Amino acid sequence: MDKLSLAELSAQAEVAPRTVRFYIAKGLLPGPLRAGREAAYGSVHLQLLKRIKSLQAKGMTLAEVSFALSPGRDRRELGEPVVWLKYQLADDVVVHVRSGVAPWRHKAIRNALAEVAAKLQDETEKGETE
């Protein structure tokens, strides 16, 4: 395979160029074969990008992808999984709140979201009558 420009690599992998740069910064991808204005990427970059996309399609987070791409690492490096609670405030508004907060804090969040949901409902009803 010939060397690819960032634009060519991005097009073939179906990811944005900034995603490629982000993955390199995070250590998921190696840096370009040649740096600078004439940066070049090879088949290993394309294969890794496709593998990353495949793992993400299975629901893996980037931390899990990094772990999967680096055999021999200790699973404890991943840290504890984060659970997110989903609150549907309106048909077009969903709020995700990280679980694991203190009970008093969670209650305050629920109360605030209930107020926002009520205001959204009021605005929706006003908009439908006008």
N, CA, C and O atoms as CSV, one atom per row, in Angstrom:
chain,resi,resn,atom,element,x,y,z
A,1,MET,N,N,0.847,-1.184,0.000
A,1,MET,CA,C,0.000,0.000,0.000
A,1,MET,C,C,0.887,1.240,0.000
A,1,MET,O,O,1.887,1.302,0.715
A,2,ASP,N,N,0.519,2.200,-0.789
A,2,ASP,CA,C,1.250,3.463,-0.828
A,2,ASP,C,C,0.970,4.255,0.446
A,2,ASP,O,O,0.060,3.945,1.214
A,3,LYS,N,N,1.767,5.262,0.633
A,3,LYS,CA,C,1.549,6.147,1.768
A,3,LYS,C,C,0.319,7.006,1.484
A,3,LYS,O,O,0.061,7.406,0.348
A,4,LEU,N,N,-0.429,7.275,2.549
A,4,LEU,CA,C,-1.660,8.056,2.435
A,4,LEU,C,C,-1.495,9.403,3.115
A,4,LEU,O,O,-0.803,9.519,4.126
A,5,SER,N,N,-2.130,10.410,2.560
A,5,SER,CA,C,-2.203,11.699,3.245
A,5,SER,C,C,-3.263,11.569,4.339
A,5,SER,O,O,-4.004,10.586,4.379
A,6,LEU,N,N,-3.331,12.553,5.212
A,6,LEU,CA,C,-4.342,12.543,6.264
A,6,LEU,C,C,-5.742,12.520,5.652
A,6,LEU,O,O,-6.617,11.797,6.128
A,7,ALA,N,N,-5.950,13.302,4.611
A,7,ALA,CA,C,-7.258,13.345,3.953
A,7,ALA,C,C,-7.615,11.986,3.353
A,7,ALA,O,O,-8.756,11.538,3.468
A,8,GLU,N,N,-6.658,11.338,2.722
A,8,GLU,CA,C,-6.902,10.021,2.118
A,8,GLU,C,C,-7.185,8.969,3.192
A,8,GLU,O,O,-8.098,8.155,3.056
A,9,LEU,N,N,-6.384,9.000,4.262
A,9,LEU,CA,C,-6.599,8.055,5.361
A,9,LEU,C,C,-7.978,8.255,5.975
A,9,LEU,O,O,-8.706,7.290,6.209
A,10,SER,N,N,-8.330,9.494,6.230
A,10,SER,CA,C,-9.632,9.806,6.819
A,10,SER,C,C,-10.767,9.329,5.921
A,10,SER,O,O,-11.741,8.752,6.404
A,11,ALA,N,N,-10.644,9.566,4.624
A,11,ALA,CA,C,-11.690,9.162,3.690
A,11,ALA,C,C,-11.839,7.640,3.654
A,11,ALA,O,O,-12.954,7.118,3.682
A,12,GLN,N,N,-10.716,6.938,3.591
A,12,GLN,CA,C,-10.782,5.478,3.513
A,12,GLN,C,C,-11.286,4.856,4.807
A,12,GLN,O,O,-11.983,3.842,4.775
A,13,ALA,N,N,-10.944,5.448,5.940
A,13,ALA,CA,C,-11.384,4.921,7.235
A,13,ALA,C,C,-12.761,5.446,7.631
A,13,ALA,O,O,-13.371,4.957,8.582
A,14,GLU,N,N,-13.244,6.444,6.897
A,14,GLU,CA,C,-14.537,7.079,7.168
A,14,GLU,C,C,-14.577,7.705,8.563
A,14,GLU,O,O,-15.531,7.521,9.318
A,15,VAL,N,N,-13.510,8.453,8.885
A,15,VAL,CA,C,-13.445,9.227,10.121
A,15,VAL,C,C,-12.932,10.619,9.772
A,15,VAL,O,O,-12.285,10.810,8.743
A,16,ALA,N,N,-13.219,11.562,10.612
A,16,ALA,CA,C,-12.750,12.934,10.387
A,16,ALA,C,C,-11.249,13.026,10.643
A,16,ALA,O,O,-10.724,12.294,11.482
A,17,PRO,N,N,-10.548,13.915,9.935
A,17,PRO,CA,C,-9.115,14.093,10.192
A,17,PRO,C,C,-8.806,14.417,11.656
A,17,PRO,O,O,-7.804,13.953,12.200
A,18,ARG,N,N,-9.663,15.208,12.284
A,18,ARG,CA,C,-9.401,15.538,13.690
A,18,ARG,C,C,-9.533,14.314,14.587
A,18,ARG,O,O,-8.909,14.256,15.646
A,19,THR,N,N,-10.343,13.329,14.175
A,19,THR,CA,C,-10.439,12.086,14.928
A,19,THR,C,C,-9.116,11.336,14.865
A,19,THR,O,O,-8.663,10.783,15.867
A,20,VAL,N,N,-8.496,11.316,13.686
A,20,VAL,CA,C,-7.183,10.668,13.536
A,20,VAL,C,C,-6.181,11.349,14.470
A,20,VAL,O,O,-5.440,10.675,15.186
A,21,ARG,N,N,-6.161,12.664,14.463
A,21,ARG,CA,C,-5.229,13.400,15.331
A,21,ARG,C,C,-5.509,13.118,16.808
A,21,ARG,O,O,-4.588,12.964,17.610
A,22,PHE,N,N,-6.787,13.055,17.148
A,22,PHE,CA,C,-7.186,12.776,18.531
A,22,PHE,C,C,-6.701,11.389,18.956
A,22,PHE,O,O,-6.151,11.230,20.045
A,23,TYR,N,N,-6.902,10.397,18.108
A,23,TYR,CA,C,-6.466,9.035,18.426
A,23,TYR,C,C,-4.946,8.960,18.568
A,23,TYR,O,O,-4.439,8.219,19.410
A,24,ILE,N,N,-4.230,9.710,17.762
A,24,ILE,CA,C,-2.768,9.741,17.891
A,24,ILE,C,C,-2.391,10.362,19.236
A,24,ILE,O,O,-1.519,9.850,19.938
A,25,ALA,N,N,-3.052,11.468,19.592
A,25,ALA,CA,C,-2.768,12.137,20.870
A,25,ALA,C,C,-3.084,11.228,22.055
A,25,ALA,O,O,-2.399,11.286,23.076
A,26,LYS,N,N,-4.109,10.394,21.931
A,26,LYS,CA,C,-4.517,9.479,23.008
A,26,LYS,C,C,-3.698,8.198,23.022
A,26,LYS,O,O,-3.831,7.391,23.942
A,27,GLY,N,N,-2.855,8.002,22.017
A,27,GLY,CA,C,-2.030,6.808,21.969
A,27,GLY,C,C,-2.698,5.602,21.346
A,27,GLY,O,O,-2.159,4.496,21.410
A,28,LEU,N,N,-3.859,5.791,20.746
A,28,LEU,CA,C,-4.556,4.683,20.091
A,28,LEU,C,C,-3.957,4.375,18.724
A,28,LEU,O,O,-4.022,3.242,18.246
A,29,LEU,N,N,-3.378,5.386,18.109
A,29,LEU,CA,C,-2.731,5.242,16.805
A,29,LEU,C,C,-1.297,5.734,16.914
A,29,LEU,O,O,-1.019,6.670,17.664
A,30,PRO,N,N,-0.382,5.115,16.174
A,30,PRO,CA,C,0.977,5.665,16.146
A,30,PRO,C,C,0.986,6.953,15.325
A,30,PRO,O,O,0.079,7.201,14.530
A,31,GLY,N,N,1.993,7.746,15.520
A,31,GLY,CA,C,2.133,8.972,14.735
A,31,GLY,C,C,2.348,8.649,13.269
A,31,GLY,O,O,2.556,7.491,12.907
A,32,PRO,N,N,2.297,9.672,12.424
A,32,PRO,CA,C,2.470,9.448,10.981
A,32,PRO,C,C,3.858,8.896,10.663
A,32,PRO,O,O,4.805,9.062,11.432
A,33,LEU,N,N,3.950,8.239,9.513
A,33,LEU,CA,C,5.236,7.701,9.055
A,33,LEU,C,C,6.213,8.832,8.764
A,33,LEU,O,O,7.420,8.712,8.974
A,34,ARG,N,N,5.656,9.927,8.276
A,34,ARG,CA,C,6.445,11.116,7.978
A,34,ARG,C,C,5.643,12.293,8.524
A,34,ARG,O,O,4.449,12.403,8.245
A,35,ALA,N,N,6.269,13.163,9.289
A,35,ALA,CA,C,5.565,14.269,9.938
A,35,ALA,C,C,5.641,15.552,9.122
A,35,ALA,O,O,6.315,15.616,8.094
A,36,GLY,N,N,4.953,16.545,9.592
A,36,GLY,CA,C,4.986,17.857,8.966
A,36,GLY,C,C,3.888,18.030,7.929
A,36,GLY,O,O,2.880,17.324,7.941
A,37,ARG,N,N,4.106,18.988,7.030
A,37,ARG,CA,C,3.098,19.306,6.011
A,37,ARG,C,C,2.848,18.140,5.071
A,37,ARG,O,O,1.761,18.003,4.510
A,38,GLU,N,N,3.845,17.316,4.906
A,38,GLU,CA,C,3.746,16.158,4.016
A,38,GLU,C,C,3.533,14.871,4.821
A,38,GLU,O,O,4.047,13.814,4.457
A,39,ALA,N,N,2.781,14.968,5.903
A,39,ALA,CA,C,2.554,13.795,6.760
A,39,ALA,C,C,2.009,12.640,5.929
A,39,ALA,O,O,1.192,12.825,5.026
A,40,ALA,N,N,2.484,11.450,6.261
A,40,ALA,CA,C,2.065,10.263,5.518
A,40,ALA,C,C,1.709,9.153,6.497
A,40,ALA,O,O,2.324,9.003,7.553
A,41,TYR,N,N,0.713,8.392,6.119
A,41,TYR,CA,C,0.215,7.296,6.937
A,41,TYR,C,C,0.241,6.028,6.102
A,41,TYR,O,O,0.189,6.080,4.873
A,42,GLY,N,N,0.323,4.879,6.784
A,42,GLY,CA,C,0.403,3.611,6.071
A,42,GLY,C,C,-0.770,2.695,6.356
A,42,GLY,O,O,-1.759,3.093,6.973
A,43,SER,N,N,-0.642,1.466,5.897
A,43,SER,CA,C,-1.719,0.488,6.041
A,43,SER,C,C,-1.995,0.162,7.508
A,43,SER,O,O,-3.130,-0.155,7.864
A,44,VAL,N,N,-0.976,0.234,8.359
A,44,VAL,CA,C,-1.197,-0.057,9.776
A,44,VAL,C,C,-2.161,0.967,10.387
A,44,VAL,O,O,-2.981,0.621,11.238
A,45,HIS,N,N,-2.061,2.214,9.953
A,45,HIS,CA,C,-2.970,3.251,10.449
A,45,HIS,C,C,-4.409,2.956,10.022
A,45,HIS,O,O,-5.342,3.067,10.817
A,46,LEU,N,N,-4.566,2.581,8.766
A,46,LEU,CA,C,-5.900,2.282,8.253
A,46,LEU,C,C,-6.491,1.065,8.966
A,46,LEU,O,O,-7.663,1.077,9.342
A,47,GLN,N,N,-5.700,0.031,9.152
A,47,GLN,CA,C,-6.181,-1.176,9.839
A,47,GLN,C,C,-6.578,-0.870,11.276
A,47,GLN,O,O,-7.609,-1.344,11.753
A,48,LEU,N,N,-5.759,-0.078,11.967
A,48,LEU,CA,C,-6.081,0.276,13.347
A,48,LEU,C,C,-7.342,1.123,13.438
A,48,LEU,O,O,-8.168,0.917,14.328
A,49,LEU,N,N,-7.494,2.069,12.523
A,49,LEU,CA,C,-8.710,2.886,12.527
A,49,LEU,C,C,-9.949,2.027,12.321
A,49,LEU,O,O,-10.964,2.228,12.986
A,50,LYS,N,N,-9.869,1.080,11.410
A,50,LYS,CA,C,-11.008,0.185,11.177
A,50,LYS,C,C,-11.279,-0.675,12.410
A,50,LYS,O,O,-12.434,-0.930,12.750
A,51,ARG,N,N,-10.219,-1.120,13.075
A,51,ARG,CA,C,-10.374,-1.930,14.295
A,51,ARG,C,C,-11.012,-1.104,15.404
A,51,ARG,O,O,-11.900,-1.586,16.107
A,52,ILE,N,N,-10.563,0.135,15.564
A,52,ILE,CA,C,-11.139,1.024,16.581
A,52,ILE,C,C,-12.627,1.228,16.313
A,52,ILE,O,O,-13.443,1.126,17.229
A,53,LYS,N,N,-12.983,1.514,15.063
A,53,LYS,CA,C,-14.395,1.711,14.711
A,53,LYS,C,C,-15.211,0.457,15.005
A,53,LYS,O,O,-16.337,0.544,15.494
A,54,SER,N,N,-14.643,-0.704,14.707
A,54,SER,CA,C,-15.323,-1.972,14.953
A,54,SER,C,C,-15.577,-2.187,16.447
A,54,SER,O,O,-16.663,-2.601,16.851
A,55,LEU,N,N,-14.565,-1.899,17.251
A,55,LEU,CA,C,-14.712,-2.074,18.700
A,55,LEU,C,C,-15.711,-1.069,19.274
A,55,LEU,O,O,-16.494,-1.411,20.160
A,56,GLN,N,N,-15.689,0.159,18.777
A,56,GLN,CA,C,-16.648,1.156,19.244
A,56,GLN,C,C,-18.067,0.775,18.832
A,56,GLN,O,O,-19.017,1.022,19.574
A,57,ALA,N,N,-18.212,0.179,17.663
A,57,ALA,CA,C,-19.542,-0.258,17.205
A,57,ALA,C,C,-20.110,-1.338,18.125
A,57,ALA,O,O,-21.325,-1.517,18.205
A,58,LYS,N,N,-19.232,-2.048,18.810
A,58,LYS,CA,C,-19.661,-3.067,19.772
A,58,LYS,C,C,-19.981,-2.457,21.126
A,58,LYS,O,O,-20.353,-3.169,22.060
A,59,GLY,N,N,-19.835,-1.133,21.237
A,59,GLY,CA,C,-20.171,-0.432,22.470
A,59,GLY,C,C,-19.010,-0.164,23.405
A,59,GLY,O,O,-19.216,0.253,24.545
A,60,MET,N,N,-17.792,-0.397,22.938
A,60,MET,CA,C,-16.629,-0.161,23.799
A,60,MET,C,C,-16.310,1.324,23.916
A,60,MET,O,O,-16.452,2.079,22.953
A,61,THR,N,N,-15.881,1.731,25.098
A,61,THR,CA,C,-15.399,3.090,25.293
A,61,THR,C,C,-13.974,3.163,24.756
A,61,THR,O,O,-13.371,2.130,24.462
A,62,LEU,N,N,-13.430,4.371,24.625
A,62,LEU,CA,C,-12.052,4.497,24.150
A,62,LEU,C,C,-11.056,3.868,25.120
A,62,LEU,O,O,-10.028,3.341,24.694
A,63,ALA,N,N,-11.349,3.916,26.417
A,63,ALA,CA,C,-10.470,3.259,27.391
A,63,ALA,C,C,-10.462,1.755,27.156
A,63,ALA,O,O,-9.408,1.122,27.218
A,64,GLU,N,N,-11.627,1.180,26.888
A,64,GLU,CA,C,-11.712,-0.254,26.617
A,64,GLU,C,C,-11.045,-0.603,25.288
A,64,GLU,O,O,-10.405,-1.648,25.163
A,65,VAL,N,N,-11.196,0.272,24.304
A,65,VAL,CA,C,-10.536,0.061,23.012
A,65,VAL,C,C,-9.026,0.063,23.204
A,65,VAL,O,O,-8.330,-0.804,22.676
A,66,SER,N,N,-8.522,1.022,23.950
A,66,SER,CA,C,-7.092,1.102,24.216
A,66,SER,C,C,-6.604,-0.173,24.893
A,66,SER,O,O,-5.542,-0.697,24.558
A,67,PHE,N,N,-7.376,-0.660,25.834
A,67,PHE,CA,C,-7.029,-1.899,26.539
A,67,PHE,C,C,-7.017,-3.071,25.563
A,67,PHE,O,O,-6.101,-3.892,25.591
A,68,ALA,N,N,-8.027,-3.153,24.701
A,68,ALA,CA,C,-8.127,-4.253,23.737
A,68,ALA,C,C,-6.980,-4.233,22.727
A,68,ALA,O,O,-6.536,-5.284,22.264
A,69,LEU,N,N,-6.508,-3.046,22.391
A,69,LEU,CA,C,-5.424,-2.920,21.418
A,69,LEU,C,C,-4.039,-3.118,22.036
A,69,LEU,O,O,-3.038,-3.170,21.321
A,70,SER,N,N,-3.985,-3.228,23.361
A,70,SER,CA,C,-2.701,-3.378,24.052
A,70,SER,C,C,-2.714,-4.639,24.903
A,70,SER,O,O,-2.936,-4.558,26.111
A,71,PRO,N,N,-2.482,-5.799,24.303
A,71,PRO,CA,C,-2.501,-7.042,25.086
A,71,PRO,C,C,-1.443,-7.029,26.179
A,71,PRO,O,O,-0.391,-6.403,26.048
A,72,GLY,N,N,-1.751,-7.734,27.256
A,72,GLY,CA,C,-0.807,-7.822,28.358
A,72,GLY,C,C,-1.012,-6.761,29.416
A,72,GLY,O,O,-0.317,-6.767,30.432
A,73,ARG,N,N,-1.947,-5.852,29.207
A,73,ARG,CA,C,-2.196,-4.822,30.215
A,73,ARG,C,C,-3.094,-5.373,31.312
A,73,ARG,O,O,-3.873,-6.297,31.080
A,74,ASP,N,N,-2.983,-4.811,32.487
A,74,ASP,CA,C,-3.782,-5.213,33.635
A,74,ASP,C,C,-5.158,-4.557,33.549
A,74,ASP,O,O,-5.262,-3.342,33.380
A,75,ARG,N,N,-6.201,-5.354,33.665
A,75,ARG,CA,C,-7.576,-4.851,33.551
A,75,ARG,C,C,-7.869,-3.741,34.563
A,75,ARG,O,O,-8.740,-2.906,34.320
A,76,ARG,N,N,-7.169,-3.720,35.673
A,76,ARG,CA,C,-7.406,-2.684,36.689
A,76,ARG,C,C,-7.068,-1.289,36.184
A,76,ARG,O,O,-7.512,-0.294,36.756
A,77,GLU,N,N,-6.283,-1.214,35.112
A,77,GLU,CA,C,-5.929,0.085,34.538
A,77,GLU,C,C,-7.147,0.810,33.974
A,77,GLU,O,O,-7.133,2.032,33.826
A,78,LEU,N,N,-8.190,0.060,33.664
A,78,LEU,CA,C,-9.391,0.669,33.077
A,78,LEU,C,C,-10.162,1.510,34.087
A,78,LEU,O,O,-10.880,2.433,33.702
A,79,GLY,N,N,-10.024,1.204,35.358
A,79,GLY,CA,C,-10.800,1.905,36.362
A,79,GLY,C,C,-12.208,1.337,36.431
A,79,GLY,O,O,-12.566,0.421,35.691
A,80,GLU,N,N,-12.974,1.886,37.312
A,80,GLU,CA,C,-14.347,1.421,37.483
A,80,GLU,C,C,-15.231,1.963,36.367
A,80,GLU,O,O,-15.069,3.106,35.940
A,81,PRO,N,N,-16.166,1.143,35.895
A,81,PRO,CA,C,-17.080,1.646,34.863
A,81,PRO,C,C,-17.974,2.750,35.430
A,81,PRO,O,O,-18.315,2.750,36.613
A,82,VAL,N,N,-18.338,3.671,34.574
A,82,VAL,CA,C,-19.211,4.770,34.978
A,82,VAL,C,C,-20.611,4.479,34.456
A,82,VAL,O,O,-20.802,4.198,33.273
A,83,VAL,N,N,-21.580,4.552,35.352
A,83,VAL,CA,C,-22.973,4.335,34.985
A,83,VAL,C,C,-23.650,5.692,34.892
A,83,VAL,O,O,-23.501,6.540,35.772
A,84,TRP,N,N,-24.395,5.880,33.815
A,84,TRP,CA,C,-25.108,7.140,33.601
A,84,TRP,C,C,-26.604,6.891,33.703
A,84,TRP,O,O,-27.119,5.923,33.144
A,85,LEU,N,N,-27.291,7.758,34.412
A,85,LEU,CA,C,-28.746,7.692,34.525
A,85,LEU,C,C,-29.346,8.595,33.463
A,85,LEU,O,O,-28.853,9.697,33.222
A,86,LYS,N,N,-30.403,8.129,32.836
A,86,LYS,CA,C,-31.014,8.866,31.726
A,86,LYS,C,C,-32.363,9.424,32.177
A,86,LYS,O,O,-33.212,8.701,32.698
A,87,TYR,N,N,-32.536,10.720,31.964
A,87,TYR,CA,C,-33.795,11.389,32.287
A,87,TYR,C,C,-34.351,12.025,31.020
A,87,TYR,O,O,-33.703,12.878,30.413
A,88,GLN,N,N,-35.547,11.612,30.622
A,88,GLN,CA,C,-36.209,12.169,29.449
A,88,GLN,C,C,-37.070,13.326,29.940
A,88,GLN,O,O,-38.083,13.109,30.605
A,89,LEU,N,N,-36.671,14.560,29.614
A,89,LEU,CA,C,-37.403,15.736,30.072
A,89,LEU,C,C,-38.512,16.135,29.112
A,89,LEU,O,O,-39.526,16.703,29.518
A,90,ALA,N,N,-38.309,15.835,27.845
A,90,ALA,CA,C,-39.294,16.124,26.805
A,90,ALA,C,C,-38.977,15.195,25.638
A,90,ALA,O,O,-37.991,14.458,25.674
A,91,ASP,N,N,-39.809,15.231,24.611
A,91,ASP,CA,C,-39.561,14.361,23.453
A,91,ASP,C,C,-38.189,14.598,22.842
A,91,ASP,O,O,-37.554,13.674,22.334
A,92,ASP,N,N,-37.744,15.843,22.898
A,92,ASP,CA,C,-36.473,16.187,22.254
A,92,ASP,C,C,-35.365,16.559,23.240
A,92,ASP,O,O,-34.337,17.104,22.838
A,93,VAL,N,N,-35.565,16.269,24.524
A,93,VAL,CA,C,-34.572,16.628,25.533
A,93,VAL,C,C,-34.314,15.434,26.456
A,93,VAL,O,O,-35.212,14.947,27.143
A,94,VAL,N,N,-33.069,14.985,26.448
A,94,VAL,CA,C,-32.642,13.897,27.330
A,94,VAL,C,C,-31.415,14.382,28.088
A,94,VAL,O,O,-30.503,14.970,27.506
A,95,VAL,N,N,-31.401,14.133,29.382
A,95,VAL,CA,C,-30.274,14.513,30.218
A,95,VAL,C,C,-29.685,13.245,30.825
A,95,VAL,O,O,-30.410,12.398,31.346
A,96,HIS,N,N,-28.357,13.127,30.751
A,96,HIS,CA,C,-27.653,12.004,31.363
A,96,HIS,C,C,-26.909,12.518,32.591
A,96,HIS,O,O,-26.207,13.527,32.527
A,97,VAL,N,N,-27.069,11.813,33.705
A,97,VAL,CA,C,-26.443,12.195,34.954
A,97,VAL,C,C,-25.607,11.021,35.442
A,97,VAL,O,O,-26.085,9.887,35.495
A,98,ARG,N,N,-24.379,11.295,35.791
A,98,ARG,CA,C,-23.500,10.240,36.274
A,98,ARG,C,C,-23.997,9.750,37.631
A,98,ARG,O,O,-24.290,10.547,38.522
A,99,SER,N,N,-24.086,8.442,37.775
A,99,SER,CA,C,-24.512,7.876,39.056
A,99,SER,C,C,-23.330,7.884,40.017
A,99,SER,O,O,-22.214,8.246,39.644
A,100,GLY,N,N,-23.582,7.491,41.227
A,100,GLY,CA,C,-22.516,7.412,42.208
A,100,GLY,C,C,-22.341,8.683,43.018
A,100,GLY,O,O,-21.422,8.779,43.831
A,101,VAL,N,N,-23.220,9.671,42.803
A,101,VAL,CA,C,-23.133,10.887,43.606
A,101,VAL,C,C,-23.843,10.642,44.936
A,101,VAL,O,O,-24.592,9.676,45.076
A,102,ALA,N,N,-23.611,11.498,45.883
A,102,ALA,CA,C,-24.245,11.375,47.194
A,102,ALA,C,C,-25.769,11.411,47.026
A,102,ALA,O,O,-26.278,12.101,46.143
A,103,PRO,N,N,-26.495,10.671,47.868
A,103,PRO,CA,C,-27.966,10.639,47.743
A,103,PRO,C,C,-28.605,12.021,47.784
A,103,PRO,O,O,-29.543,12.282,47.031
A,104,TRP,N,N,-28.117,12.919,48.654
A,104,TRP,CA,C,-28.704,14.259,48.733
A,104,TRP,C,C,-28.491,15.023,47.430
A,104,TRP,O,O,-29.346,15.794,46.996
A,105,ARG,N,N,-27.321,14.789,46.811
A,105,ARG,CA,C,-27.008,15.469,45.548
A,105,ARG,C,C,-27.897,14.935,44.435
A,105,ARG,O,O,-28.398,15.696,43.608
A,106,HIS,N,N,-28.087,13.626,44.423
A,106,HIS,CA,C,-28.942,13.010,43.404
A,106,HIS,C,C,-30.379,13.506,43.532
A,106,HIS,O,O,-31.047,13.753,42.528
A,107,LYS,N,N,-30.851,13.651,44.765
A,107,LYS,CA,C,-32.207,14.168,44.989
A,107,LYS,C,C,-32.323,15.604,44.482
A,107,LYS,O,O,-33.325,15.962,43.863
A,108,ALA,N,N,-31.313,16.423,44.739
A,108,ALA,CA,C,-31.321,17.811,44.271
A,108,ALA,C,C,-31.337,17.857,42.739
A,108,ALA,O,O,-32.035,18.681,42.148
A,109,ILE,N,N,-30.578,16.984,42.110
A,109,ILE,CA,C,-30.540,16.921,40.644
A,109,ILE,C,C,-31.909,16.524,40.099
A,109,ILE,O,O,-32.412,17.140,39.160
A,110,ARG,N,N,-32.509,15.494,40.692
A,110,ARG,CA,C,-33.841,15.046,40.239
A,110,ARG,C,C,-34.865,16.172,40.378
A,110,ARG,O,O,-35.678,16.386,39.479
A,111,ASN,N,N,-34.829,16.893,41.506
A,111,ASN,CA,C,-35.772,17.996,41.713
A,111,ASN,C,C,-35.574,19.104,40.673
A,111,ASN,O,O,-36.540,19.632,40.122
A,112,ALA,N,N,-34.311,19.447,40.413
A,112,ALA,CA,C,-34.027,20.483,39.418
A,112,ALA,C,C,-34.484,20.040,38.030
A,112,ALA,O,O,-35.041,20.841,37.279
A,113,LEU,N,N,-34.259,18.789,37.686
A,113,LEU,CA,C,-34.693,18.281,36.385
A,113,LEU,C,C,-36.215,18.251,36.279
A,113,LEU,O,O,-36.768,18.497,35.207
A,114,ALA,N,N,-36.883,17.956,37.369
A,114,ALA,CA,C,-38.352,17.972,37.374
A,114,ALA,C,C,-38.863,19.387,37.092
A,114,ALA,O,O,-39.837,19.566,36.361
A,115,GLU,N,N,-38.199,20.389,37.677
A,115,GLU,CA,C,-38.590,21.784,37.423
A,115,GLU,C,C,-38.376,22.153,35.955
A,115,GLU,O,O,-39.230,22.788,35.337
A,116,VAL,N,N,-37.247,21.756,35.410
A,116,VAL,CA,C,-36.954,22.046,34.007
A,116,VAL,C,C,-37.969,21.343,33.109
A,116,VAL,O,O,-38.451,21.933,32.142
A,117,ALA,N,N,-38.297,20.094,33.417
A,117,ALA,CA,C,-39.277,19.341,32.624
A,117,ALA,C,C,-40.636,20.034,32.653
A,117,ALA,O,O,-41.318,20.116,31.631
A,118,ALA,N,N,-41.029,20.535,33.825
A,118,ALA,CA,C,-42.316,21.238,33.945
A,118,ALA,C,C,-42.308,22.523,33.115
A,118,ALA,O,O,-43.297,22.832,32.450
A,119,LYS,N,N,-41.203,23.276,33.147
A,119,LYS,CA,C,-41.099,24.501,32.343
A,119,LYS,C,C,-41.140,24.184,30.848
A,119,LYS,O,O,-41.779,24.897,30.075
A,120,LEU,N,N,-40.467,23.129,30.452
A,120,LEU,CA,C,-40.498,22.728,29.044
A,120,LEU,C,C,-41.913,22.350,28.620
A,120,LEU,O,O,-42.349,22.685,27.519
A,121,GLN,N,N,-42.616,21.659,29.488
A,121,GLN,CA,C,-43.996,21.263,29.189
A,121,GLN,C,C,-44.884,22.501,29.054
A,121,GLN,O,O,-45.706,22.586,28.141
A,122,ASP,N,N,-44.714,23.466,29.975
A,122,ASP,CA,C,-45.488,24.709,29.910
A,122,ASP,C,C,-45.220,25.445,28.603
A,122,ASP,O,O,-46.154,25.910,27.950
A,123,GLU,N,N,-43.945,25.553,28.216
A,123,GLU,CA,C,-43.584,26.240,26.975
A,123,GLU,C,C,-44.150,25.511,25.760
A,123,GLU,O,O,-44.587,26.141,24.797
A,124,THR,N,N,-44.140,24.203,25.811
A,124,THR,CA,C,-44.679,23.406,24.698
A,124,THR,C,C,-46.179,23.651,24.563
A,124,THR,O,O,-46.689,23.840,23.458
A,125,GLU,N,N,-46.881,23.646,25.698
A,125,GLU,CA,C,-48.330,23.883,25.674
A,125,GLU,C,C,-48.648,25.294,25.204
A,125,GLU,O,O,-49.605,25.488,24.454
A,126,LYS,N,N,-47.867,26.282,25.629
A,126,LYS,CA,C,-48.075,27.668,25.181
A,126,LYS,C,C,-47.872,27.769,23.675
A,126,LYS,O,O,-48.641,28.435,22.982
A,127,GLY,N,N,-46.850,27.115,23.179
A,127,GLY,CA,C,-46.535,27.145,21.754
A,127,GLY,C,C,-47.617,26.495,20.922
A,127,GLY,O,O,-47.869,26.920,19.795
A,128,GLU,N,N,-48.261,25.476,21.453
A,128,GLU,CA,C,-49.318,24.768,20.702
A,128,GLU,C,C,-50.607,25.576,20.645
A,128,GLU,O,O,-51.390,25.416,19.708
A,129,THR,N,N,-50.849,26.462,21.652
A,129,THR,CA,C,-52.084,27.248,21.671
A,129,THR,C,C,-51.962,28.546,20.903
A,129,THR,O,O,-52.973,29.185,20.610
A,130,GLU,N,N,-50.747,28.951,20.568
A,130,GLU,CA,C,-50.580,30.226,19.854
A,130,GLU,C,C,-50.785,30.070,18.377
A,130,GLU,O,O,-50.681,31.045,17.633
